[in-house]
Structures are given as structure tokens and as C-alpha cells.
């Protein structure tokens, strides 16, 4: 997952509003959003190569989401899968703060990540590129492949768009999913330096990644949680021609 924008307690109906794009190689085997047979309390997509997930919820009101922190010079070849960090939390009956505090103590084992964990006690953020665990106050946030609320153009623009949508009060899953389907590239002087060649930094600077060398935006996800902790979730999948190939909508 490479771009997440979300709002905590900014809407009269929804406690949490989250919109995200997952960027990945198209050849990587993936299961779309579904209720896991082996863990029927989990609703999430699944990385069939490593078994974890980039984002999901469970029927106990918990949410987990993950992005990679992009640092090409700091990659560890034998690091464990980051997708297990989200999946393991959704499988357990462990409080969000306790879990993310535990993860932060072994975070150095993994390649760079940003982790969002939430339950009835609140939403928490941790990364192995910053110290400690942060509980997030009510507000609008953006997360890509740098730290939370970085100055990346697509992060700031996604926050602006979500804020504007919330002000209209009447929200639909379909309209929210369309918020991040924008292929506008950042101007060169705004590009970050994450160790990628220029061509990659450029193509990765948009909210929706146009397919490039087998990589691009694979799906968009919208998650709404009301104040009774009920979920409405929608996922739209895309192919290498940027066509919608499936749409899944679930209440949980």
C-alpha cells in the first residue's frame, strides 16, 4: 500500500474515513478483499506470495494498515515480511497500543515500514524510521512511503481532497474511491530522493501510479467506520491497462 489518507472523528456519521491505493507489481499473486476462511473474523485482501496483508479490519473493531518506507540503500535481503505486521494484529485479541508497542521493539528486523493500528482505544502510528509510538488525535492525515504527513505532493493533495469531501457530509464509497485516481505527476523540484532512479521517482510521484515496467496501482480501498464500530469497506481492482477488473463491497 503506497498512499493512505484518513480522517479521525471529522464527520458526524463516521468515526474513521480512510481511502488508500495499493501499488505493487502486477505479477505478484493477490487475493482481493474477502473474509478469510482460516480467520473468519478478518476482512482484508491477501498477499498470496507471503500470506500477509497491506490493510484490513476485523469484526472486533480493529484496523491495521501498512506502507513501505522507501529507502533503497537500507534494504535487508533476509528481512521478514512486513505484511505479517498487519495480519498478526488482526488475528489476535490484543489491544492496539500493546501490539504496536511490541512491534516497535523489534522493528529493526524489518525493511522500512509505516504501521497504522486502531481499535476502540484509538489509532496508533509507528515506523522503524522514527522512535516510539504515536497516538493520533482527531484530524486528517496522509501517509505514503515516507513518514506520516510528509511534505510529498501526493500526500498533501490527498489530505486536501479528503478534507473537502468531508465538508460535503454526504459520502459514498464510490466517490471516495475516486479521490485518489489521479495520475498527475509532481514537478521535478518536488520529487523526493529515496535512492530510486529519476524515472521511478517521477512515476511514483502521482497518487495513482500508471503502469510502468509491470508495476502500478493494483487497487483502491475505502474504509468507513461508524461510531458503533461497524465497517463499510469497498475495494476496486485495476489491471495493467488501468481498467477496473473487480469491485467488492462488504459490511462487517
Secondary structure, DSSP 8 states (H G I E B T S, - for coil): --EEEEEES-SSSEEEEEEEEEEEETTS-EEEEEE-SSSTTEEEEEETTTS--SEEEETTS-EEEEEE---GGG--TT---THHHHHHHHHS---HHHHHHHHHHSGGGSSSEEEEEEETTEEEEEETTS-S-EE--SEEEEESSSSTT---HHHHHHHHHHHHHHHT----HHHHHHTT-------GGG---SS--HHHHHHTTSSS---BTTEEEEEEEEEEEETT--EEEEEEEE-TTS-EEEEEEEE-
